Amino acid sequence: MKYPKVRRTYCPRCKTHTEHSVSVYKKGKDRALAAGARRYARKKRGYGSQPKLFYVL
């Protein structure tokens, strides 16, 4: 993905718009004990197939 290396945006220290360098961050690792992960794990267990299937087209 292409993105600009420099962007003009507000600087609270200068109190004006100046050029800032831009960087891309990756998503961090999910917490295993977060409420959503616990809910998803509970939904996946049991008899039969998984209720949440991932379809790859």
mmCIF file as Biopython writes it, N, C-alpha, C and O atoms, coordinates in Angstrom:
data_model
#
loop_
_atom_site.group_PDB
_atom_site.id
_atom_site.type_symbol
_atom_site.label_atom_id
_atom_site.label_alt_id
_atom_site.label_comp_id
_atom_site.label_asym_id
_atom_site.label_entity_id
_atom_site.label_seq_id
_atom_site.pdbx_PDB_ins_code
_atom_site.Cartn_x
_atom_site.Cartn_y
_atom_site.Cartn_z
_atom_site.occupancy
_atom_site.B_iso_or_equiv
_atom_site.auth_seq_id
_atom_site.auth_asym_id
_atom_site.pdbx_PDB_model_num
ATOM 1   N N  . MET A ? 1  ? 0.838   -1.178  0.000  1.0 0.0 1  A 1 
ATOM 2   C CA . MET A ? 1  ? 0.000   0.000   0.000  1.0 0.0 1  A 1 
ATOM 3   C C  . MET A ? 1  ? 0.882   1.240   0.000  1.0 0.0 1  A 1 
ATOM 4   O O  . MET A ? 1  ? 1.844   1.332   0.764  1.0 0.0 1  A 1 
ATOM 5   N N  . LYS A ? 2  ? 0.547   2.187   -0.861 1.0 0.0 2  A 1 
ATOM 6   C CA . LYS A ? 2  ? 1.322   3.415   -0.913 1.0 0.0 2  A 1 
ATOM 7   C C  . LYS A ? 2  ? 0.690   4.450   0.009  1.0 0.0 2  A 1 
ATOM 8   O O  . LYS A ? 2  ? -0.534  4.548   0.097  1.0 0.0 2  A 1 
ATOM 9   N N  . TYR A ? 3  ? 1.511   5.203   0.680  1.0 0.0 3  A 1 
ATOM 10  C CA . TYR A ? 3  ? 1.031   6.268   1.543  1.0 0.0 3  A 1 
ATOM 11  C C  . TYR A ? 3  ? 2.081   7.368   1.546  1.0 0.0 3  A 1 
ATOM 12  O O  . TYR A ? 3  ? 3.255   7.093   1.298  1.0 0.0 3  A 1 
ATOM 13  N N  . PRO A ? 4  ? 1.687   8.611   1.821  1.0 0.0 4  A 1 
ATOM 14  C CA . PRO A ? 4  ? 2.658   9.699   1.808  1.0 0.0 4  A 1 
ATOM 15  C C  . PRO A ? 4  ? 3.649   9.579   2.960  1.0 0.0 4  A 1 
ATOM 16  O O  . PRO A ? 4  ? 3.276   9.205   4.072  1.0 0.0 4  A 1 
ATOM 17  N N  . LYS A ? 5  ? 4.903   9.896   2.692  1.0 0.0 5  A 1 
ATOM 18  C CA . LYS A ? 5  ? 5.925   9.823   3.732  1.0 0.0 5  A 1 
ATOM 19  C C  . LYS A ? 5  ? 5.828   11.018  4.681  1.0 0.0 5  A 1 
ATOM 20  O O  . LYS A ? 5  ? 6.208   10.926  5.848  1.0 0.0 5  A 1 
ATOM 21  N N  . VAL A ? 6  ? 5.323   12.127  4.175  1.0 0.0 6  A 1 
ATOM 22  C CA . VAL A ? 6  ? 5.202   13.358  4.971  1.0 0.0 6  A 1 
ATOM 23  C C  . VAL A ? 6  ? 3.792   13.888  4.804  1.0 0.0 6  A 1 
ATOM 24  O O  . VAL A ? 6  ? 3.214   13.815  3.719  1.0 0.0 6  A 1 
ATOM 25  N N  . ARG A ? 7  ? 3.239   14.426  5.890  1.0 0.0 7  A 1 
ATOM 26  C CA . ARG A ? 7  ? 1.883   14.951  5.848  1.0 0.0 7  A 1 
ATOM 27  C C  . ARG A ? 7  ? 1.818   16.258  6.619  1.0 0.0 7  A 1 
ATOM 28  O O  . ARG A ? 7  ? 2.412   16.386  7.689  1.0 0.0 7  A 1 
ATOM 29  N N  . ARG A ? 8  ? 1.104   17.215  6.081  1.0 0.0 8  A 1 
ATOM 30  C CA . ARG A ? 8  ? 0.914   18.475  6.791  1.0 0.0 8  A 1 
ATOM 31  C C  . ARG A ? 8  ? -0.276  18.329  7.724  1.0 0.0 8  A 1 
ATOM 32  O O  . ARG A ? 8  ? -1.407  18.152  7.272  1.0 0.0 8  A 1 
ATOM 33  N N  . THR A ? 9  ? -0.020  18.404  9.031  1.0 0.0 9  A 1 
ATOM 34  C CA . THR A ? 9  ? -1.100  18.269  10.006 1.0 0.0 9  A 1 
ATOM 35  C C  . THR A ? 9  ? -0.796  19.141  11.217 1.0 0.0 9  A 1 
ATOM 36  O O  . THR A ? 9  ? 0.301   19.686  11.341 1.0 0.0 9  A 1 
ATOM 37  N N  . TYR A ? 10 ? -1.771  19.269  12.104 1.0 0.0 10 A 1 
ATOM 38  C CA . TYR A ? 10 ? -1.667  20.196  13.231 1.0 0.0 10 A 1 
ATOM 39  C C  . TYR A ? 10 ? -0.616  19.725  14.238 1.0 0.0 10 A 1 
ATOM 40  O O  . TYR A ? 10 ? -0.558  18.548  14.596 1.0 0.0 10 A 1 
ATOM 41  N N  . CYS A ? 11 ? 0.212   20.672  14.684 1.0 0.0 11 A 1 
ATOM 42  C CA . CYS A ? 11 ? 1.205   20.399  15.725 1.0 0.0 11 A 1 
ATOM 43  C C  . CYS A ? 11 ? 0.796   21.175  16.971 1.0 0.0 11 A 1 
ATOM 44  O O  . CYS A ? 11 ? 0.781   22.406  16.939 1.0 0.0 11 A 1 
ATOM 45  N N  . PRO A ? 12 ? 0.464   20.497  18.068 1.0 0.0 12 A 1 
ATOM 46  C CA . PRO A ? 12 ? 0.034   21.220  19.270 1.0 0.0 12 A 1 
ATOM 47  C C  . PRO A ? 12 ? 1.134   22.064  19.889 1.0 0.0 12 A 1 
ATOM 48  O O  . PRO A ? 12 ? 0.855   23.052  20.567 1.0 0.0 12 A 1 
ATOM 49  N N  . ARG A ? 13 ? 2.386   21.679  19.660 1.0 0.0 13 A 1 
ATOM 50  C CA . ARG A ? 13 ? 3.488   22.452  20.236 1.0 0.0 13 A 1 
ATOM 51  C C  . ARG A ? 13 ? 3.666   23.780  19.494 1.0 0.0 13 A 1 
ATOM 52  O O  . ARG A ? 13 ? 3.836   24.831  20.113 1.0 0.0 13 A 1 
ATOM 53  N N  . CYS A ? 14 ? 3.625   23.717  18.144 1.0 0.0 14 A 1 
ATOM 54  C CA . CYS A ? 14 ? 3.768   24.939  17.343 1.0 0.0 14 A 1 
ATOM 55  C C  . CYS A ? 14 ? 2.454   25.702  17.232 1.0 0.0 14 A 1 
ATOM 56  O O  . CYS A ? 14 ? 2.445   26.891  16.914 1.0 0.0 14 A 1 
ATOM 57  N N  . LYS A ? 15 ? 1.354   25.024  17.492 1.0 0.0 15 A 1 
ATOM 58  C CA . LYS A ? 15 ? 0.004   25.574  17.354 1.0 0.0 15 A 1 
ATOM 59  C C  . LYS A ? 15 ? -0.270  26.038  15.925 1.0 0.0 15 A 1 
ATOM 60  O O  . LYS A ? 15 ? -0.899  27.072  15.700 1.0 0.0 15 A 1 
ATOM 61  N N  . THR A ? 16 ? 0.212   25.261  14.977 1.0 0.0 16 A 1 
ATOM 62  C CA . THR A ? 16 ? -0.031  25.530  13.563 1.0 0.0 16 A 1 
ATOM 63  C C  . THR A ? 16 ? 0.142   24.227  12.789 1.0 0.0 16 A 1 
ATOM 64  O O  . THR A ? 16 ? 0.583   23.223  13.350 1.0 0.0 16 A 1 
ATOM 65  N N  . HIS A ? 17 ? -0.199  24.241  11.516 1.0 0.0 17 A 1 
ATOM 66  C CA . HIS A ? 17 ? -0.009  23.063  10.673 1.0 0.0 17 A 1 
ATOM 67  C C  . HIS A ? 17 ? 1.422   23.034  10.159 1.0 0.0 17 A 1 
ATOM 68  O O  . HIS A ? 17 ? 1.888   24.003  9.558  1.0 0.0 17 A 1 
ATOM 69  N N  . THR A ? 18 ? 2.118   21.933  10.389 1.0 0.0 18 A 1 
ATOM 70  C CA . THR A ? 18 ? 3.469   21.751  9.893  1.0 0.0 18 A 1 
ATOM 71  C C  . THR A ? 18 ? 3.596   20.338  9.325  1.0 0.0 18 A 1 
ATOM 72  O O  . THR A ? 18 ? 2.691   19.517  9.481  1.0 0.0 18 A 1 
ATOM 73  N N  . GLU A ? 19 ? 4.723   20.059  8.667  1.0 0.0 19 A 1 
ATOM 74  C CA . GLU A ? 19 ? 4.925   18.745  8.085  1.0 0.0 19 A 1 
ATOM 75  C C  . GLU A ? 19 ? 5.358   17.746  9.153  1.0 0.0 19 A 1 
ATOM 76  O O  . GLU A ? 19 ? 6.237   18.031  9.966  1.0 0.0 19 A 1 
ATOM 77  N N  . HIS A ? 20 ? 4.729   16.574  9.139  1.0 0.0 20 A 1 
ATOM 78  C CA . HIS A ? 20 ? 5.066   15.498  10.062 1.0 0.0 20 A 1 
ATOM 79  C C  . HIS A ? 20 ? 5.352   14.247  9.249  1.0 0.0 20 A 1 
ATOM 80  O O  . HIS A ? 20 ? 4.708   14.002  8.229  1.0 0.0 20 A 1 
ATOM 81  N N  . SER A ? 21 ? 6.321   13.453  9.704  1.0 0.0 21 A 1 
ATOM 82  C CA . SER A ? 21 ? 6.590   12.193  9.027  1.0 0.0 21 A 1 
ATOM 83  C C  . SER A ? 21 ? 5.523   11.176  9.430  1.0 0.0 21 A 1 
ATOM 84  O O  . SER A ? 21 ? 5.019   11.196  10.553 1.0 0.0 21 A 1 
ATOM 85  N N  . VAL A ? 22 ? 5.191   10.293  8.498  1.0 0.0 22 A 1 
ATOM 86  C CA . VAL A ? 22 ? 4.113   9.326   8.690  1.0 0.0 22 A 1 
ATOM 87  C C  . VAL A ? 22 ? 4.717   7.934   8.758  1.0 0.0 22 A 1 
ATOM 88  O O  . VAL A ? 22 ? 5.606   7.607   7.971  1.0 0.0 22 A 1 
ATOM 89  N N  . SER A ? 23 ? 4.246   7.105   9.691  1.0 0.0 23 A 1 
ATOM 90  C CA . SER A ? 23 ? 4.688   5.722   9.760  1.0 0.0 23 A 1 
ATOM 91  C C  . SER A ? 23 ? 3.464   4.830   9.897  1.0 0.0 23 A 1 
ATOM 92  O O  . SER A ? 23 ? 2.414   5.268   10.367 1.0 0.0 23 A 1 
ATOM 93  N N  . VAL A ? 24 ? 3.609   3.575   9.483  1.0 0.0 24 A 1 
ATOM 94  C CA . VAL A ? 24 ? 2.514   2.617   9.516  1.0 0.0 24 A 1 
ATOM 95  C C  . VAL A ? 24 ? 2.778   1.620   10.638 1.0 0.0 24 A 1 
ATOM 96  O O  . VAL A ? 24 ? 3.874   1.068   10.743 1.0 0.0 24 A 1 
ATOM 97  N N  . TYR A ? 25 ? 1.772   1.393   11.471 1.0 0.0 25 A 1 
ATOM 98  C CA . TYR A ? 25 ? 1.891   0.464   12.579 1.0 0.0 25 A 1 
ATOM 99  C C  . TYR A ? 25 ? 1.133   -0.806  12.263 1.0 0.0 25 A 1 
ATOM 100 O O  . TYR A ? 25 ? 0.134   -0.779  11.544 1.0 0.0 25 A 1 
ATOM 101 N N  . LYS A ? 26 ? 1.608   -1.923  12.800 1.0 0.0 26 A 1 
ATOM 102 C CA . LYS A ? 26 ? 0.901   -3.179  12.652 1.0 0.0 26 A 1 
ATOM 103 C C  . LYS A ? 26 ? 0.070   -3.442  13.898 1.0 0.0 26 A 1 
ATOM 104 O O  . LYS A ? 26 ? 0.344   -2.914  14.976 1.0 0.0 26 A 1 
ATOM 105 N N  . LYS A ? 27 ? -0.947  -4.268  13.724 1.0 0.0 27 A 1 
ATOM 106 C CA . LYS A ? 27 ? -1.829  -4.616  14.817 1.0 0.0 27 A 1 
ATOM 107 C C  . LYS A ? 27 ? -1.061  -5.447  15.846 1.0 0.0 27 A 1 
ATOM 108 O O  . LYS A ? 27 ? -0.283  -6.324  15.472 1.0 0.0 27 A 1 
ATOM 109 N N  . GLY A ? 28 ? -1.270  -5.183  17.119 1.0 0.0 28 A 1 
ATOM 110 C CA . GLY A ? 28 ? -0.605  -5.939  18.172 1.0 0.0 28 A 1 
ATOM 111 C C  . GLY A ? 28 ? -1.259  -7.294  18.374 1.0 0.0 28 A 1 
ATOM 112 O O  . GLY A ? 28 ? -2.291  -7.591  17.772 1.0 0.0 28 A 1 
ATOM 113 N N  . LYS A ? 29 ? -0.659  -8.108  19.216 1.0 0.0 29 A 1 
ATOM 114 C CA . LYS A ? 29 ? -1.183  -9.445  19.476 1.0 0.0 29 A 1 
ATOM 115 C C  . LYS A ? 29 ? -2.452  -9.350  20.327 1.0 0.0 29 A 1 
ATOM 116 O O  . LYS A ? 29 ? -2.521  -8.564  21.272 1.0 0.0 29 A 1 
ATOM 117 N N  . ASP A ? 30 ? -3.462  -10.170 19.974 1.0 0.0 30 A 1 
ATOM 118 C CA . ASP A ? 30 ? -4.711  -10.178 20.728 1.0 0.0 30 A 1 
ATOM 119 C C  . ASP A ? 30 ? -4.498  -10.758 22.115 1.0 0.0 30 A 1 
ATOM 120 O O  . ASP A ? 30 ? -3.666  -11.645 22.304 1.0 0.0 30 A 1 
ATOM 121 N N  . ARG A ? 31 ? -5.250  -10.255 23.085 1.0 0.0 31 A 1 
ATOM 122 C CA . ARG A ? 31 ? -5.194  -10.814 24.438 1.0 0.0 31 A 1 
ATOM 123 C C  . ARG A ? 31 ? -6.086  -12.047 24.476 1.0 0.0 31 A 1 
ATOM 124 O O  . ARG A ? 31 ? -7.226  -12.009 24.013 1.0 0.0 31 A 1 
ATOM 125 N N  . ALA A ? 32 ? -5.566  -13.137 25.027 1.0 0.0 32 A 1 
ATOM 126 C CA . ALA A ? 32 ? -6.303  -14.400 25.060 1.0 0.0 32 A 1 
ATOM 127 C C  . ALA A ? 32 ? -7.488  -14.337 26.021 1.0 0.0 32 A 1 
ATOM 128 O O  . ALA A ? 32 ? -8.468  -15.058 25.833 1.0 0.0 32 A 1 
ATOM 129 N N  . LEU A ? 33 ? -7.417  -13.491 27.043 1.0 0.0 33 A 1 
ATOM 130 C CA . LEU A ? 33 ? -8.478  -13.443 28.053 1.0 0.0 33 A 1 
ATOM 131 C C  . LEU A ? 33 ? -9.419  -12.258 27.872 1.0 0.0 33 A 1 
ATOM 132 O O  . LEU A ? 33 ? -10.207 -11.961 28.770 1.0 0.0 33 A 1 
ATOM 133 N N  . ALA A ? 34 ? -9.356  -11.576 26.732 1.0 0.0 34 A 1 
ATOM 134 C CA . ALA A ? 34 ? -10.278 -10.474 26.477 1.0 0.0 34 A 1 
ATOM 135 C C  . ALA A ? 34 ? -11.689 -11.038 26.314 1.0 0.0 34 A 1 
ATOM 136 O O  . ALA A ? 34 ? -11.857 -12.199 25.940 1.0 0.0 34 A 1 
ATOM 137 N N  . ALA A ? 35 ? -12.699 -10.219 26.592 1.0 0.0 35 A 1 
ATOM 138 C CA . ALA A ? 35 ? -14.084 -10.701 26.583 1.0 0.0 35 A 1 
ATOM 139 C C  . ALA A ? 35 ? -14.475 -11.255 25.218 1.0 0.0 35 A 1 
ATOM 140 O O  . ALA A ? 35 ? -15.151 -12.281 25.146 1.0 0.0 35 A 1 
ATOM 141 N N  . GLY A ? 36 ? -14.065 -10.602 24.140 1.0 0.0 36 A 1 
ATOM 142 C CA . GLY A ? 36 ? -14.412 -11.067 22.801 1.0 0.0 36 A 1 
ATOM 143 C C  . GLY A ? 36 ? -13.790 -12.413 22.483 1.0 0.0 36 A 1 
ATOM 144 O O  . GLY A ? 36 ? -14.428 -13.257 21.853 1.0 0.0 36 A 1 
ATOM 145 N N  . ALA A ? 37 ? -12.547 -12.626 22.911 1.0 0.0 37 A 1 
ATOM 146 C CA . ALA A ? 37 ? -11.865 -13.908 22.664 1.0 0.0 37 A 1 
ATOM 147 C C  . ALA A ? 37 ? -12.523 -15.022 23.463 1.0 0.0 37 A 1 
ATOM 148 O O  . ALA A ? 37 ? -12.667 -16.140 22.968 1.0 0.0 37 A 1 
ATOM 149 N N  . ARG A ? 38 ? -12.923 -14.726 24.691 1.0 0.0 38 A 1 
ATOM 150 C CA . ARG A ? 38 ? -13.612 -15.735 25.514 1.0 0.0 38 A 1 
ATOM 151 C C  . ARG A ? 38 ? -14.961 -16.097 24.889 1.0 0.0 38 A 1 
ATOM 152 O O  . ARG A ? 38 ? -15.331 -17.270 24.836 1.0 0.0 38 A 1 
ATOM 153 N N  . ARG A ? 39 ? -15.687 -15.094 24.420 1.0 0.0 39 A 1 
ATOM 154 C CA . ARG A ? 39 ? -16.990 -15.317 23.804 1.0 0.0 39 A 1 
ATOM 155 C C  . ARG A ? 39 ? -16.848 -16.152 22.530 1.0 0.0 39 A 1 
ATOM 156 O O  . ARG A ? 39 ? -17.637 -17.063 22.281 1.0 0.0 39 A 1 
ATOM 157 N N  . TYR A ? 40 ? -15.835 -15.830 21.732 1.0 0.0 40 A 1 
ATOM 158 C CA . TYR A ? 40 ? -15.604 -16.560 20.483 1.0 0.0 40 A 1 
ATOM 159 C C  . TYR A ? 40 ? -15.213 -18.010 20.770 1.0 0.0 40 A 1 
ATOM 160 O O  . TYR A ? 40 ? -15.670 -18.921 20.080 1.0 0.0 40 A 1 
ATOM 161 N N  . ALA A ? 41 ? -14.369 -18.231 21.785 1.0 0.0 41 A 1 
ATOM 162 C CA . ALA A ? 41 ? -13.953 -19.586 22.146 1.0 0.0 41 A 1 
ATOM 163 C C  . ALA A ? 41 ? -15.157 -20.403 22.619 1.0 0.0 41 A 1 
ATOM 164 O O  . ALA A ? 41 ? -15.291 -21.581 22.286 1.0 0.0 41 A 1 
ATOM 165 N N  . ARG A ? 42 ? -16.024 -19.765 23.394 1.0 0.0 42 A 1 
ATOM 166 C CA . ARG A ? 42 ? -17.226 -20.446 23.886 1.0 0.0 42 A 1 
ATOM 167 C C  . ARG A ? 42 ? -18.142 -20.809 22.727 1.0 0.0 42 A 1 
ATOM 168 O O  . ARG A ? 42 ? -18.737 -21.886 22.715 1.0 0.0 42 A 1 
ATOM 169 N N  . LYS A ? 43 ? -18.254 -19.919 21.759 1.0 0.0 43 A 1 
ATOM 170 C CA . LYS A ? 43 ? -19.126 -20.153 20.619 1.0 0.0 43 A 1 
ATOM 171 C C  . LYS A ? 43 ? -18.587 -21.268 19.726 1.0 0.0 43 A 1 
ATOM 172 O O  . LYS A ? 43 ? -19.361 -21.978 19.084 1.0 0.0 43 A 1 
ATOM 173 N N  . LYS A ? 44 ? -17.273 -21.423 19.684 1.0 0.0 44 A 1 
ATOM 174 C CA . LYS A ? 44 ? -16.654 -22.440 18.834 1.0 0.0 44 A 1 
ATOM 175 C C  . LYS A ? 44 ? -16.773 -23.844 19.387 1.0 0.0 44 A 1 
ATOM 176 O O  . LYS A ? 44 ? -16.786 -24.803 18.615 1.0 0.0 44 A 1 
ATOM 177 N N  . ARG A ? 45 ? -16.863 -24.000 20.732 1.0 0.0 45 A 1 
ATOM 178 C CA . ARG A ? 45 ? -16.844 -25.356 21.272 1.0 0.0 45 A 1 
ATOM 179 C C  . ARG A ? 45 ? -18.208 -26.024 21.167 1.0 0.0 45 A 1 
ATOM 180 O O  . ARG A ? 45 ? -19.198 -25.383 20.813 1.0 0.0 45 A 1 
ATOM 181 N N  . GLY A ? 46 ? -18.252 -27.313 21.476 1.0 0.0 46 A 1 
ATOM 182 C CA . GLY A ? 46 ? -19.513 -28.041 21.437 1.0 0.0 46 A 1 
ATOM 183 C C  . GLY A ? 46 ? -19.534 -29.063 20.334 1.0 0.0 46 A 1 
ATOM 184 O O  . GLY A ? 46 ? -18.507 -29.374 19.732 1.0 0.0 46 A 1 
ATOM 185 N N  . TYR A ? 47 ? -20.728 -29.590 20.071 1.0 0.0 47 A 1 
ATOM 186 C CA . TYR A ? 47 ? -20.891 -30.642 19.076 1.0 0.0 47 A 1 
ATOM 187 C C  . TYR A ? 47 ? -21.064 -30.018 17.701 1.0 0.0 47 A 1 
ATOM 188 O O  . TYR A ? 47 ? -21.441 -28.854 17.565 1.0 0.0 47 A 1 
ATOM 189 N N  . GLY A ? 48 ? -20.776 -30.829 16.683 1.0 0.0 48 A 1 
ATOM 190 C CA . GLY A ? 48 ? -20.984 -30.369 15.313 1.0 0.0 48 A 1 
ATOM 191 C C  . GLY A ? 48 ? -19.868 -29.458 14.837 1.0 0.0 48 A 1 
ATOM 192 O O  . GLY A ? 48 ? -18.797 -29.377 15.438 1.0 0.0 48 A 1 
ATOM 193 N N  . SER A ? 49 ? -20.149 -28.786 13.753 1.0 0.0 49 A 1 
ATOM 194 C CA . SER A ? 49 ? -19.131 -27.925 13.160 1.0 0.0 49 A 1 
ATOM 195 C C  . SER A ? 49 ? -19.117 -26.569 13.851 1.0 0.0 49 A 1 
ATOM 196 O O  . SER A ? 49 ? -19.980 -26.258 14.672 1.0 0.0 49 A 1 
ATOM 197 N N  . GLN A ? 50 ? -18.126 -25.782 13.503 1.0 0.0 50 A 1 
ATOM 198 C CA . GLN A ? 50 ? -18.026 -24.445 14.093 1.0 0.0 50 A 1 
ATOM 199 C C  . GLN A ? 50 ? -19.173 -23.577 13.601 1.0 0.0 50 A 1 
ATOM 200 O O  . GLN A ? 50 ? -19.496 -23.616 12.413 1.0 0.0 50 A 1 
ATOM 201 N N  . PRO A ? 51 ? -19.797 -22.798 14.469 1.0 0.0 51 A 1 
ATOM 202 C CA . PRO A ? 51 ? -20.850 -21.900 14.009 1.0 0.0 51 A 1 
ATOM 203 C C  . PRO A ? 51 ? -20.285 -20.732 13.196 1.0 0.0 51 A 1 
ATOM 204 O O  . PRO A ? 51 ? -20.995 -20.130 12.389 1.0 0.0 51 A 1 
ATOM 205 N N  . LYS A ? 52 ? -18.998 -20.414 13.415 1.0 0.0 52 A 1 
ATOM 206 C CA . LYS A ? 52 ? -18.384 -19.331 12.660 1.0 0.0 52 A 1 
ATOM 207 C C  . LYS A ? 52 ? -17.389 -19.971 11.694 1.0 0.0 52 A 1 
ATOM 208 O O  . LYS A ? 52 ? -16.319 -20.417 12.108 1.0 0.0 52 A 1 
ATOM 209 N N  . LEU A ? 53 ? -17.733 -20.016 10.434 1.0 0.0 53 A 1 
ATOM 210 C CA . LEU A ? 53 ? -16.845 -20.584 9.422  1.0 0.0 53 A 1 
ATOM 211 C C  . LEU A ? 53 ? -16.193 -19.462 8.645  1.0 0.0 53 A 1 
ATOM 212 O O  . LEU A ? 53 ? -16.801 -18.417 8.414  1.0 0.0 53 A 1 
ATOM 213 N N  . PHE A ? 54 ? -14.967 -19.681 8.248  1.0 0.0 54 A 1 
ATOM 214 C CA . PHE A ? 54 ? -14.236 -18.697 7.468  1.0 0.0 54 A 1 
ATOM 215 C C  . PHE A ? 54 ? -14.206 -19.181 6.024  1.0 0.0 54 A 1 
ATOM 216 O O  . PHE A ? 54 ? -13.572 -20.190 5.718  1.0 0.0 54 A 1 
ATOM 217 N N  . TYR A ? 55 ? -14.881 -18.472 5.148  1.0 0.0 55 A 1 
ATOM 218 C CA . TYR A ? 55 ? -14.933 -18.846 3.748  1.0 0.0 55 A 1 
ATOM 219 C C  . TYR A ? 55 ? -13.835 -18.109 3.006  1.0 0.0 55 A 1 
ATOM 220 O O  . TYR A ? 55 ? -13.691 -16.893 3.132  1.0 0.0 55 A 1 
ATOM 221 N N  . VAL A ? 56 ? -13.066 -18.853 2.237  1.0 0.0 56 A 1 
ATOM 222 C CA . VAL A ? 56 ? -12.017 -18.259 1.414  1.0 0.0 56 A 1 
ATOM 223 C C  . VAL A ? 56 ? -12.457 -18.364 -0.012 1.0 0.0 56 A 1 
ATOM 224 O O  . VAL A ? 56 ? -12.644 -19.464 -0.533 1.0 0.0 56 A 1 
ATOM 225 N N  . LEU A ? 57 ? -12.627 -17.223 -0.659 1.0 0.0 57 A 1 
ATOM 226 C CA . LEU A ? 57 ? -13.075 -17.222 -2.063 1.0 0.0 57 A 1 
ATOM 227 C C  . LEU A ? 57 ? -11.908 -17.196 -3.001 1.0 0.0 57 A 1 
ATOM 228 O O  . LEU A ? 57 ? -12.095 -17.192 -4.218 1.0 0.0 57 A 1 
#
